[in-house]
Amino acid sequence: MATHVGLTGIPVRPGSVPRPALPPPTYLRSYWRARSGDTARASGLSELWEVDVSIESAYLVHSQVIRIGEVPLTAGDEPRLRAAFRPLFAGKQCFREHRPAFVDDYDYDFTRFPFPAKPFLRHLGPLAFDTGRLLFLGDAFDRMAIAETLAGERERAGPTFGFDPTLADQRMNHLFFEARRPLFLRATNVPVPGERSVVTADGRCFVHIYPSGYLVLHVALAFTEPALQDAATLYDAIRETRFWRPGGTWQWRSRLGNGSLGEQVEWLRRAVYGSLWSSRPANLREGEWHSALKVLTWEEMYDLATTLRFRIQRTLSAGSQPELEWDDGRWHEYRGEYWSEMATTDQGLVRFFLPTYNATTARNRFWEMQGLHEFVLLKNQIYDDYTAYLRREIDRLKKYRLNIGAKLTEEDVRRVTVYDPAIPRYLLALDEHIQHAPPAARRIYSFLSDELGFGRRRERLKALAGEWEAEAAQWEHPAMVLWRRLLAPLSSLLGK
């Protein structure tokens, strides 16, 4: 089973300590100071009232990226792929070809088409492209325009994050199909003698299928009141959801059966794999699990993180900025009504909200962040896969060059080269997608890509492209000329 990684292995840079140096923030842990009449009415507090510091709600998402092809855009070449799914991964117009599977969250009626019975995932139903899941795209009109453009119902929508209508290959868009029905989960604790078990968490498992050749699993869990009594009980609840570690006591049930959370996830993966392939493909690779936590709380962020045993590495203010005021001989930091803070920790990503946030608004903001989180995780996996693949091929080509006795011809190079211009074009498309995102989304993306190590992966691939060119210099003319003509696009697209 894949191991879990939060943000471990990423050093904290000198000078990046989250707390500002001057003046030192002193939070009123058990108090909230209303900054305006609207805030006071919204929170029901006057100038300085003691409030409950219990956690209002907590929501946790575990995510895993799964590679299903040796490199991007090759999953459709797998011979064990079932026929119903082959057009999904092999067709450059995959979304238009699956137009009846569109479900729009606004007022456009795609249901006039008969919903297809295939492709079908066992226990999860047929696949769908649901614009309501694309919260990171923002406006519902934009999502509807994307669906209409993909379906051929309008000429062209403008480019936005995740979608470029000028791409000839629709697989290069950051859009996904998913199971029509998520897998619903419910957890109960093991009661002490004489007491009844209680529900401690409800959840859903989502399966996102990217036609470029990747799956993303999300295990999304909402903790109930018994798990939210205080920070200590939340810590115990989070430990129960780490199914990659032994020792969980909660019982989980779904339509797949009753068992531990780890068993539920494994049953889900088997159902998906059995639906996609006749037998497990050799190139399938399950990535590490990454976690993101949403907390609505009055509690001070660093105190709560200490109780949850999270080591905060870096923070990003995602809502109204805090204000500093001098009172009683010391500085106090007061958070605005819509204060929200994002933090990277050694256990994963955490988003803190004040309970003054509307629950629906906080949920949508969290899933917008999670959409960007998924985008960065997917890019990291794509760069890792392509780097590993090129490394293997460079070593193979070196052996070929050193072992062959005759002079190499252009036909030899064409026969052994692994360069595919579609792959660097896909890498470029991923970079261009984020350029069309709103400024707030680009700010969060920059924060996440820095903390999750995307920059290091990009530099590693650029260095490998240089090594590939150095290998080309060892080949005799005209083979070297052909190599340079093939490799020049790769270097330029990577920003050399």
Secondary structure in CASP SS format (residue, H / E / C, confidence):
PFRMAT SS
TARGET T0000
AUTHOR 0000-0000-0000
METHOD secondary structure of the structure
MODEL  1
M C 1.00
A C 1.00
T C 1.00
H E 1.00
V C 1.00
G C 1.00
L C 1.00
T C 1.00
G C 1.00
I C 1.00
P C 1.00
V C 1.00
R C 1.00
P C 1.00
G C 1.00
S C 1.00
V C 1.00
P C 1.00
R C 1.00
P C 1.00
A C 1.00
L C 1.00
P C 1.00
P C 1.00
P C 1.00
T C 1.00
Y C 1.00
L C 1.00
R C 1.00
S C 1.00
Y E 1.00
W E 1.00
R C 1.00
A C 1.00
R C 1.00
S C 1.00
G H 1.00
D H 1.00
T H 1.00
A H 1.00
R H 1.00
A H 1.00
S H 1.00
G C 1.00
L C 1.00
S C 1.00
E C 1.00
L C 1.00
W E 1.00
E E 1.00
V C 1.00
D C 1.00
V C 1.00
S C 1.00
I E 1.00
E E 1.00
S E 1.00
A E 1.00
Y E 1.00
L E 1.00
V E 1.00
H E 1.00
S E 1.00
Q E 1.00
V E 1.00
I E 1.00
R E 1.00
I C 1.00
G C 1.00
E C 1.00
V C 1.00
P C 1.00
L C 1.00
T C 1.00
A H 1.00
G H 1.00
D H 1.00
E C 1.00
P C 1.00
R C 1.00
L E 1.00
R C 1.00
A H 1.00
A H 1.00
F H 1.00
R H 1.00
P H 1.00
L H 1.00
F H 1.00
A H 1.00
G C 1.00
K C 1.00
Q C 1.00
C H 1.00
F H 1.00
R H 1.00
E H 1.00
H C 1.00
R H 1.00
P H 1.00
A H 1.00
F E 1.00
V E 1.00
D C 1.00
D C 1.00
Y C 1.00
D C 1.00
Y C 1.00
D C 1.00
F H 1.00
T H 1.00
R H 1.00
F C 1.00
P C 1.00
F C 1.00
P C 1.00
A C 1.00
K C 1.00
P C 1.00
F E 1.00
L E 1.00
R C 1.00
H C 1.00
L C 1.00
G E 1.00
P E 1.00
L E 1.00
A E 1.00
F E 1.00
D E 1.00
T H 1.00
G H 1.00
R H 1.00
L C 1.00
L H 1.00
F H 1.00
L H 1.00
G C 1.00
D C 1.00
A H 1.00
F H 1.00
D H 1.00
R H 1.00
M H 1.00
A H 1.00
I H 1.00
A H 1.00
E H 1.00
T H 1.00
L H 1.00
A C 1.00
G C 1.00
E C 1.00
R C 1.00
E C 1.00
R C 1.00
A C 1.00
G C 1.00
P C 1.00
T E 1.00
F C 1.00
G C 1.00
F E 1.00
D C 1.00
P C 1.00
T C 1.00
L C 1.00
A C 1.00
D C 1.00
Q H 1.00
R H 1.00
M H 1.00
N C 1.00
H C 1.00
L C 1.00
F C 1.00
F E 1.00
E E 1.00
A E 1.00
R C 1.00
R C 1.00
P C 1.00
L E 1.00
F E 1.00
L E 1.00
R E 1.00
A E 1.00
T E 1.00
N C 1.00
V C 1.00
P C 1.00
V C 1.00
P C 1.00
G C 1.00
E C 1.00
R C 1.00
S C 1.00
V C 1.00
V E 1.00
T E 1.00
A E 1.00
D E 1.00
G E 1.00
R E 1.00
C E 1.00
F E 1.00
V E 1.00
H E 1.00
I E 1.00
Y E 1.00
P C 1.00
S C 1.00
G C 1.00
Y E 1.00
L E 1.00
V E 1.00
L E 1.00
H E 1.00
V E 1.00
A E 1.00
L E 1.00
A E 1.00
F E 1.00
T C 1.00
E H 1.00
P H 1.00
A H 1.00
L C 1.00
Q C 1.00
D C 1.00
A H 1.00
A H 1.00
T H 1.00
L H 1.00
Y H 1.00
D H 1.00
A H 1.00
I H 1.00
R H 1.00
E H 1.00
T H 1.00
R C 1.00
F C 1.00
W C 1.00
R C 1.00
P C 1.00
G C 1.00
G C 1.00
T C 1.00
W C 1.00
Q E 1.00
W E 1.00
R E 1.00
S E 1.00
R C 1.00
L C 1.00
G E 1.00
N E 1.00
G E 1.00
S C 1.00
L H 1.00
G H 1.00
E H 1.00
Q H 1.00
V H 1.00
E H 1.00
W H 1.00
L H 1.00
R H 1.00
R H 1.00
A H 1.00
V H 1.00
Y H 1.00
G H 1.00
S H 1.00
L H 1.00
W E 1.00
S C 1.00
S C 1.00
R C 1.00
P C 1.00
A C 1.00
N C 1.00
L C 1.00
R E 1.00
E E 1.00
G E 1.00
E E 1.00
W E 1.00
H E 1.00
S E 1.00
A E 1.00
L E 1.00
K E 1.00
V E 1.00
L E 1.00
T E 1.00
W C 1.00
E C 1.00
E C 1.00
M H 1.00
Y H 1.00
D H 1.00
L H 1.00
A H 1.00
T H 1.00
T H 1.00
L C 1.00
R C 1.00
F C 1.00
R C 1.00
I E 1.00
Q E 1.00
R E 1.00
T E 1.00
L E 1.00
S E 1.00
A C 1.00
G C 1.00
S C 1.00
Q C 1.00
P C 1.00
E E 1.00
L E 1.00
E E 1.00
W E 1.00
D E 1.00
D C 1.00
G C 1.00
R E 1.00
W E 1.00
H E 1.00
E E 1.00
Y E 1.00
R C 1.00
G C 1.00
E C 1.00
Y C 1.00
W C 1.00
S E 1.00
E E 1.00
M E 1.00
A E 1.00
T E 1.00
T E 1.00
D C 1.00
Q C 1.00
G E 1.00
L E 1.00
V E 1.00
R E 1.00
F E 1.00
F E 1.00
L C 1.00
P C 1.00
T C 1.00
Y C 1.00
N C 1.00
A H 1.00
T H 1.00
T H 1.00
A H 1.00
R H 1.00
N H 1.00
R H 1.00
F H 1.00
W H 1.00
E H 1.00
M H 1.00
Q H 1.00
G H 1.00
L H 1.00
H H 1.00
E H 1.00
F H 1.00
V H 1.00
L H 1.00
L H 1.00
K H 1.00
N H 1.00
Q H 1.00
I H 1.00
Y H 1.00
D H 1.00
D H 1.00
Y H 1.00
T H 1.00
A H 1.00
Y H 1.00
L H 1.00
R H 1.00
R H 1.00
E H 1.00
I H 1.00
D H 1.00
R H 1.00
L H 1.00
K H 1.00
K H 1.00
Y H 1.00
R H 1.00
L H 1.00
N H 1.00
I C 1.00
G C 1.00
A C 1.00
K C 1.00
L C 1.00
T C 1.00
E H 1.00
E H 1.00
D H 1.00
V H 1.00
R H 1.00
R H 1.00
V H 1.00
T C 1.00
V C 1.00
Y C 1.00
D C 1.00
P C 1.00
A H 1.00
I H 1.00
P H 1.00
R H 1.00
Y H 1.00
L H 1.00
L H 1.00
A H 1.00
L H 1.00
D H 1.00
E H 1.00
H H 1.00
I H 1.00
Q H 1.00
H C 1.00
A C 1.00
P C 1.00
P H 1.00
A H 1.00
A H 1.00
R H 1.00
R H 1.00
I H 1.00
Y H 1.00
S H 1.00
F H 1.00
L H 1.00
S H 1.00
D H 1.00
E H 1.00
L C 1.00
G C 1.00
F H 1.00
G H 1.00
R H 1.00
R H 1.00
R H 1.00
E H 1.00
R H 1.00
L H 1.00
K H 1.00
A H 1.00
L H 1.00
A H 1.00
G H 1.00
E H 1.00
W H 1.00
E H 1.00
A H 1.00
E H 1.00
A H 1.00
A C 1.00
Q C 1.00
W C 1.00
E C 1.00
H C 1.00
P C 1.00
A H 1.00
M H 1.00
V H 1.00
L H 1.00
W H 1.00
R H 1.00
R H 1.00
L H 1.00
L H 1.00
A H 1.00
P H 1.00
L H 1.00
S H 1.00
S H 1.00
L H 1.00
L C 1.00
G C 1.00
K C 1.00
END
